[in-house]
Amino acid sequence: MKLTDAKLRTLTDPGKHFDGGGLYVEVTKAGGRYWRLKYRHGGKEKRLAFGVYPAVSLRDARDRAAAAHALLKAGDDPGALRKAAKVRAQYEQENTLEAVAQDWIRHQAARWEPVTMQRIRASLEADIFPTLGGRALASIKPGELMAAVKAIEARGAGELANRVLQRVKSIYRWAVTHERIESNPMLDLVPSEILKPREVTHRAALADKDIPEFLGKLATYEGDISTVHALRLLMLTAARPGEVRGARWSEIDLDGALWVIPAERMKMRTEHRVPLSRQALEVLRAMEPLSGDSDLVFPSPNYRSKPLSENTFNSAMTRMGFKGSATAHGFRALFSTTANECGWNPDVIERQLAHKERNKVRAAYHRSSYMPDRASLMQWWADYLDGRKSGTVVPMPKRAA
C-alpha cells in the first residue's frame, strides 16, 4: 500500500515502509524517518538516500525516485553518478580561480620581489576575484574574462588591464601543467585583439639643463640624510630605484670599488656588477656610521630591518619641486641619453644599465662584460655630474670618442 502524507505524519513503527518502485521510508528507533530507494544495477542490489522526512516531502521523494529510474532505464547507475558528482563538486571547490591563483602565487613567490607579488595579488583581488574568483576554473568562459579586463580598461587603466589578462592566462597555463584543469580555455585570448592600442608614456626624466638645480636642492634638502645619500647613489650608479633601496652591505666591496647585486634582486634575474666611482664610494662611506651595523645600506628610519619605502625617492623629489618633471627611475634615462650623446659605446651603456639583449642571436655571441670600460664610464659620469653642478666642462676620454 502506497504511503500518504497523513500516514507519514503519524508513522512511528521502526522499520521500512514501502511506497512502491523500491522507494521506502525507514523509521529508526529514535524516530528519524529517512527516504531510501532500493534498486539493482549490474546484478547488484544497491541503496540510494533521498534525505529526511519532512524536509523532503513525499512528492519530492517520488520525483527523485522517478529521476533515478530514468537513469537506470538509460543504463546508468544513479548512485555512482551521485558519487561522481560529489567528487566533481569537491574538485571544483578546490580548483576555483582564486584557489588556484593563490597556489600559483605561492609557487612563483621565489621569483618575485615582495612588492611585485603584492601588486599581482592586489590586482587580482581588486578586479578578478570579486566576480570570478569563486568559480571553478573550467566553468569560466573566455568572454567572462574579456568582460573583466575590458571593465578595467574602461576606467582608464589600459596597462593594468593588459597585465591582469596576462596574469590570468599564466594562472591557467600553470593549472594545466599541474593538472588542476584539463585544458586551457583562455589560450586564444590575445591582448591586442581585446584591448585598445595604448600610447606608451615613459617615466619623466630629469633634463640635462636641470642637473645643476637638482643637485643644488639635493645638497640643501632638509629631509632624512639617508634619503639624500640614496638619491646620490641612484644618480651615480644608474641602478634601478628598487636595487638601491634594497642594497646590502654584503653586496658592496669598498676596497674593490664594486657593488655586486645578486640575481634574485635584479629585474632580469641575472647578477649585475656596478663599478663604483670615487664619488659613489664617498656616499657609501658616509653611510657607514649611519647603517654599518645594519644589513641594509639604506634602512627605513622607522624599521631598521626594512629598506626605504617605495615612494621615498619620488616623494623627496616632489618636495624639492620636481613633481611631474622628474622621477627617480628617470635618472637611468638621463644617464643613457647623456652617455650616448657624448659618444660612449652603446653596448657598454646597455650592459651598465643591465638591459637584456633583445636580439637572441646577438645575445648568444655577445657575452663581453666590458668591466674596464664600464668602470671608466661610471667615473666619467660621476665627474660629469660634478662638472654640471660647478659649471665646468668635463672632457671626453679618447676611448669614448
C-alpha positions as CSV (number, residue, x, y, z in Angstrom):
1,M,0.0,0.0,0.0
2,K,1.4,3.4,-1.0
3,L,2.3,5.9,1.5
4,T,0.3,9.1,2.2
5,D,1.2,12.4,3.9
6,A,-1.3,11.6,6.6
7,K,0.3,8.2,7.3
8,L,3.8,9.7,7.2
9,R,2.9,12.3,9.8
10,T,1.8,9.6,12.3
11,L,4.3,6.9,11.3
12,T,6.3,5.7,14.4
13,D,6.8,2.0,13.9
14,P,10.5,1.3,13.3
15,G,11.4,-0.4,10.1
16,K,10.9,0.0,6.3
17,H,7.7,1.3,4.9
18,F,7.5,1.0,1.1
19,D,5.8,3.3,-1.3
20,G,6.4,1.3,-4.5
21,G,9.0,1.1,-7.1
22,G,11.7,0.4,-4.5
23,L,11.0,3.7,-2.7
24,Y,10.6,3.5,1.1
25,V,10.9,5.5,4.3
26,E,12.9,3.9,7.0
27,V,11.9,4.8,10.6
28,T,14.6,4.4,13.3
29,K,14.0,3.6,16.9
30,A,14.9,7.2,17.7
31,G,12.0,8.4,15.4
32,G,14.0,9.5,12.4
33,R,12.4,9.0,9.0
34,Y,14.8,8.5,6.1
35,W,13.9,8.2,2.4
36,R,15.7,5.4,0.6
37,L,15.5,3.8,-2.9
38,K,16.3,0.1,-3.3
39,Y,17.4,-0.7,-6.9
40,R,19.5,-3.2,-8.8
41,H,22.3,-2.3,-11.2
42,G,24.9,-4.6,-12.8
43,G,23.3,-7.6,-11.0
44,K,23.8,-6.0,-7.5
45,E,21.3,-4.6,-5.1
46,K,22.0,-1.0,-4.0
47,R,20.6,1.8,-2.0
48,L,20.2,5.5,-2.7
49,A,19.4,8.1,0.0
50,F,17.0,10.9,-0.7
51,G,17.0,12.8,2.6
52,V,14.9,13.1,5.7
53,Y,11.1,13.5,6.1
54,P,9.5,16.0,6.4
55,A,12.3,18.2,5.0
56,V,12.0,16.0,1.9
57,S,8.2,15.6,1.2
58,L,6.6,12.5,-0.2
59,R,6.2,14.3,-3.5
60,D,9.9,15.2,-3.6
61,A,10.9,11.7,-2.8
62,R,8.8,10.3,-5.6
63,D,10.2,12.8,-8.0
64,R,13.7,11.8,-7.1
65,A,12.9,8.1,-7.4
66,A,11.4,8.8,-10.9
67,A,14.6,10.6,-11.9
68,A,16.7,7.6,-10.6
69,H,14.6,5.1,-12.5
70,A,15.0,7.2,-15.7
71,L,18.8,6.9,-15.3
72,L,18.5,3.2,-14.7
73,K,16.5,2.8,-17.8
74,A,19.2,4.6,-19.7
75,G,21.8,2.1,-18.3
76,D,23.3,4.4,-15.7
77,D,23.8,3.8,-12.0
78,P,22.3,6.8,-10.1
79,G,24.3,6.0,-7.0
80,A,27.6,6.0,-8.9
81,L,26.6,9.2,-10.8
82,R,25.8,10.9,-7.5
83,K,29.2,9.9,-6.0
84,A,30.9,11.2,-9.2
85,A,29.0,14.5,-8.9
86,K,30.2,14.9,-5.3
87,V,33.8,14.2,-6.2
88,R,33.4,16.7,-9.1
89,A,31.9,19.3,-6.8
90,Q,34.7,18.9,-4.3
91,Y,37.3,19.1,-7.1
92,E,35.8,22.3,-8.4
93,Q,35.7,23.8,-5.0
94,E,39.4,23.1,-4.6
95,N,40.1,24.4,-8.1
96,T,38.3,27.8,-8.2
97,L,40.1,30.6,-9.9
98,E,41.0,32.2,-6.6
99,A,42.3,29.0,-5.0
100,V,44.5,28.1,-8.0
101,A,45.7,31.7,-8.3
102,Q,46.8,31.6,-4.7
103,D,48.7,28.4,-5.3
104,W,50.3,29.9,-8.4
105,I,51.4,33.0,-6.5
106,R,53.0,30.8,-3.8
107,H,54.7,28.8,-6.5
108,Q,56.1,31.9,-8.2
109,A,57.0,33.8,-5.0
110,A,60.7,33.0,-5.0
111,R,61.0,34.5,-8.5
112,W,59.4,37.9,-7.5
113,E,60.3,40.7,-5.3
114,P,57.9,41.1,-2.4
115,V,56.5,44.3,-3.8
116,T,55.9,42.6,-7.2
117,M,54.0,39.7,-5.5
118,Q,51.9,42.3,-3.6
119,R,51.0,44.2,-6.7
120,I,50.0,41.0,-8.6
121,R,47.9,39.7,-5.7
122,A,46.3,43.2,-5.2
123,S,45.3,43.4,-8.9
124,L,43.6,40.0,-8.8
125,E,41.9,40.7,-5.5
126,A,40.5,44.0,-6.8
127,D,39.5,43.1,-10.4
128,I,39.1,39.4,-10.8
129,F,38.3,37.6,-7.5
130,P,35.1,39.5,-6.7
131,T,33.4,38.3,-9.8
132,L,35.2,35.2,-11.0
133,G,37.3,34.1,-8.0
134,G,34.7,31.7,-6.6
135,R,34.1,30.0,-9.9
136,A,35.7,26.7,-10.9
137,L,38.4,27.3,-13.5
138,A,36.7,25.1,-16.1
139,S,33.4,26.9,-15.7
140,I,34.7,30.4,-16.7
141,K,34.2,31.3,-20.3
142,P,36.8,33.4,-22.3
143,G,34.1,36.1,-22.8
144,E,33.7,36.5,-19.0
145,L,37.4,37.2,-18.6
146,M,37.3,39.5,-21.6
147,A,34.5,41.5,-19.9
148,A,36.5,41.7,-16.7
149,V,39.6,43.1,-18.3
150,K,37.6,45.5,-20.5
151,A,36.0,46.9,-17.4
152,I,39.5,47.7,-16.1
153,E,40.3,49.3,-19.4
154,A,37.1,51.3,-19.3
155,R,38.2,53.2,-16.2
156,G,41.3,54.4,-17.9
157,A,43.7,51.6,-16.7
158,G,44.7,50.1,-20.0
159,E,48.1,49.0,-18.9
160,L,46.7,47.3,-15.8
161,A,44.0,45.6,-17.9
162,N,46.8,44.1,-20.1
163,R,48.7,42.9,-17.1
164,V,45.7,41.4,-15.4
165,L,44.8,39.5,-18.6
166,Q,48.4,38.1,-18.9
167,R,48.3,37.1,-15.2
168,V,45.1,35.2,-15.5
169,K,46.4,33.5,-18.6
170,S,49.5,32.5,-16.7
171,I,47.4,31.0,-14.0
172,Y,45.5,28.9,-16.5
173,R,48.8,27.7,-18.1
174,W,50.1,26.8,-14.7
175,A,46.8,25.0,-13.8
176,V,47.1,22.8,-17.0
177,T,50.7,21.9,-16.2
178,H,49.8,20.9,-12.6
179,E,46.7,19.1,-13.7
180,R,44.2,21.4,-12.0
181,I,42.3,21.7,-15.2
182,E,42.3,19.5,-18.3
183,S,42.7,22.2,-21.0
184,N,43.2,26.0,-21.2
185,P,40.1,27.9,-22.4
186,M,41.9,31.2,-22.3
187,L,44.6,30.1,-24.7
188,D,43.4,32.1,-27.7
189,L,42.8,35.4,-25.8
190,V,45.3,37.9,-27.3
191,P,45.6,41.3,-25.6
192,S,45.9,43.2,-28.9
193,E,42.6,41.7,-30.1
194,I,40.7,42.6,-26.9
195,L,42.2,45.9,-25.6
196,K,42.6,49.1,-27.4
197,P,46.1,50.3,-28.5
198,R,47.9,52.2,-25.7
199,E,50.0,55.2,-26.1
200,V,53.2,54.4,-24.2
201,T,54.3,57.1,-21.8
202,H,57.8,57.0,-20.4
203,R,58.6,58.0,-16.8
204,A,59.5,61.7,-16.5
205,A,63.3,62.1,-16.6
206,L,65.4,65.0,-15.3
207,A,66.6,67.1,-18.2
208,D,70.4,67.8,-18.5
209,K,69.8,71.5,-18.1
210,D,68.1,70.9,-14.7
211,I,71.0,68.9,-13.3
212,P,72.6,71.9,-11.5
213,E,69.3,72.9,-10.0
214,F,68.5,69.4,-8.8
215,L,72.0,68.8,-7.3
216,G,71.8,72.1,-5.6
217,K,68.5,71.4,-4.0
218,L,69.6,67.9,-3.1
219,A,72.6,69.3,-1.2
220,T,70.3,71.5,0.9
221,Y,67.5,69.1,1.3
222,E,66.3,69.0,4.9
223,G,64.8,65.5,4.9
224,D,66.4,62.3,6.1
225,I,70.1,62.2,5.3
226,S,69.8,58.6,4.3
227,T,67.4,59.6,1.5
228,V,69.8,62.2,0.3
229,H,72.7,59.7,0.1
230,A,70.4,57.1,-1.5
231,L,69.4,59.6,-4.2
232,R,73.0,60.5,-4.8
233,L,73.9,56.8,-5.2
234,L,71.0,56.3,-7.5
235,M,72.2,59.0,-9.8
236,L,75.8,57.9,-9.7
237,T,75.2,54.2,-10.4
238,A,72.2,54.5,-12.9
239,A,70.7,51.5,-11.0
240,R,67.0,51.0,-10.6
241,P,65.4,52.6,-7.5
242,G,64.5,49.2,-6.0
243,E,68.1,48.0,-6.4
244,V,69.4,51.0,-4.5
245,R,66.7,50.9,-1.8
246,G,67.4,47.2,-1.2
247,A,71.2,47.5,-1.3
248,R,73.0,45.4,1.3
249,W,76.5,45.9,2.8
250,S,77.3,42.3,1.9
251,E,77.0,43.2,-1.8
252,I,79.5,46.0,-1.6
253,D,83.3,45.8,-1.8
254,L,84.5,49.3,-0.9
255,D,88.2,48.3,-1.4
256,G,87.5,46.8,-4.8
257,A,85.1,49.6,-5.7
258,L,82.5,47.2,-6.8
259,W,78.8,46.6,-6.0
260,V,77.6,43.1,-6.9
261,I,73.8,42.9,-7.0
262,P,72.6,39.2,-6.7
263,A,70.4,37.7,-9.4
264,E,67.3,37.5,-7.1
265,R,67.3,41.2,-6.7
266,M,67.6,42.0,-10.4
267,K,64.7,42.5,-12.8
268,M,66.2,40.1,-15.3
269,R,67.3,37.6,-12.6
270,T,70.9,37.9,-13.6
271,E,73.7,39.0,-11.3
272,H,74.7,42.6,-12.0
273,R,78.1,44.3,-11.3
274,V,78.2,48.0,-10.7
275,P,81.7,49.7,-10.8
276,L,81.8,52.3,-8.0
277,S,83.2,55.7,-8.9
278,R,85.1,57.8,-6.4
279,Q,82.0,59.8,-5.6
280,A,79.9,56.7,-5.1
281,L,82.4,55.3,-2.6
282,E,82.2,58.6,-0.8
283,V,78.4,58.2,-0.5
284,L,78.8,54.7,0.9
285,R,81.5,55.7,3.4
286,A,79.2,58.5,4.6
287,M,76.5,55.8,5.2
288,E,78.8,53.5,7.2
289,P,78.4,55.4,10.5
290,L,74.7,55.5,9.9
291,S,73.9,52.0,8.9
292,G,77.1,50.0,9.0
293,D,75.6,47.9,11.8
294,S,72.6,47.0,9.7
295,D,72.3,44.5,6.9
296,L,70.8,47.3,4.7
297,V,72.7,50.2,3.4
298,F,69.6,52.4,3.4
299,P,67.3,51.1,6.1
300,S,64.0,52.7,6.8
301,P,64.3,55.3,9.6
302,N,61.3,53.7,11.3
303,Y,62.0,50.0,10.8
304,R,65.7,49.2,10.6
305,S,65.0,45.7,9.2
306,K,63.2,47.1,6.2
307,P,64.5,49.2,3.3
308,L,63.4,52.8,2.5
309,S,59.8,52.7,1.2
310,E,59.0,52.5,-2.5
311,N,57.7,56.1,-2.5
312,T,60.6,57.7,-0.6
313,F,62.6,58.9,-3.7
314,N,59.7,60.4,-5.6
315,S,58.3,62.0,-2.5
316,A,61.6,63.7,-1.8
317,M,61.8,64.9,-5.4
318,T,58.3,66.3,-5.2
319,R,59.3,68.3,-2.1
320,M,62.3,69.6,-4.0
321,G,59.9,70.9,-6.7
322,F,60.3,68.3,-9.4
323,K,56.9,66.7,-9.3
324,G,55.8,65.7,-12.9
325,S,59.1,66.8,-14.4
326,A,61.4,64.1,-13.0
327,T,61.2,60.7,-11.3
328,A,63.8,58.5,-9.5
329,H,63.6,55.9,-12.3
330,G,64.2,58.7,-14.9
331,F,67.8,59.0,-13.8
332,R,68.6,56.0,-15.8
333,A,67.2,57.7,-18.9
334,L,69.3,60.8,-18.1
335,F,72.4,58.7,-17.8
336,S,71.7,56.7,-21.0
337,T,70.9,59.8,-23.1
338,T,73.9,61.8,-21.9
339,A,76.4,58.9,-22.3
340,N,75.1,58.1,-25.8
341,E,75.2,61.7,-26.9
342,C,78.8,62.0,-25.5
343,G,79.9,59.1,-27.7
344,W,80.2,56.2,-25.3
345,N,79.9,52.7,-26.7
346,P,76.2,51.8,-26.7
347,D,77.0,48.2,-25.7
348,V,78.9,49.4,-22.7
349,I,76.0,51.7,-21.7
350,E,73.4,48.9,-22.1
351,R,75.4,46.5,-20.1
352,Q,75.8,49.0,-17.3
353,L,72.0,49.5,-17.3
354,A,71.6,45.7,-17.0
355,H,69.3,45.7,-20.1
356,K,68.7,42.4,-21.7
357,E,69.8,42.0,-25.3
358,R,66.6,41.6,-27.3
359,N,68.3,40.1,-30.3
360,K,68.6,36.4,-29.3
361,V,71.3,35.7,-31.9
362,R,73.3,38.7,-30.8
363,A,72.8,37.8,-27.1
364,A,74.2,34.3,-27.7
365,Y,77.5,35.6,-29.1
366,H,77.9,38.9,-27.4
367,R,79.0,38.0,-23.9
368,S,81.5,40.6,-23.0
369,S,81.0,42.3,-19.6
370,Y,83.1,45.4,-20.6
371,M,84.1,45.9,-17.0
372,P,87.1,48.1,-17.6
373,D,85.1,50.3,-19.9
374,R,82.2,50.4,-17.5
375,A,84.4,51.5,-14.7
376,S,85.7,54.3,-16.9
377,L,82.1,55.2,-17.9
378,M,80.8,55.4,-14.3
379,Q,83.8,57.5,-13.2
380,W,83.2,59.8,-16.2
381,W,79.5,60.1,-15.3
382,A,80.3,61.0,-11.7
383,D,82.7,63.6,-12.9
384,Y,80.2,64.9,-15.4
385,L,77.6,65.4,-12.7
386,D,80.2,67.2,-10.5
387,G,81.1,69.4,-13.5
388,R,77.4,70.2,-14.3
389,K,76.9,71.3,-10.7
390,S,80.0,73.5,-10.7
391,G,79.6,74.7,-14.3
392,T,82.9,73.2,-15.5
393,V,83.2,71.2,-18.7
394,V,84.2,67.5,-18.4
395,P,86.4,66.5,-21.4
396,M,85.5,63.2,-23.1
397,P,88.0,60.4,-22.7
398,K,89.6,59.2,-26.0
399,R,88.2,55.7,-25.7
400,A,84.6,57.1,-25.7
401,A,85.0,59.4,-28.7
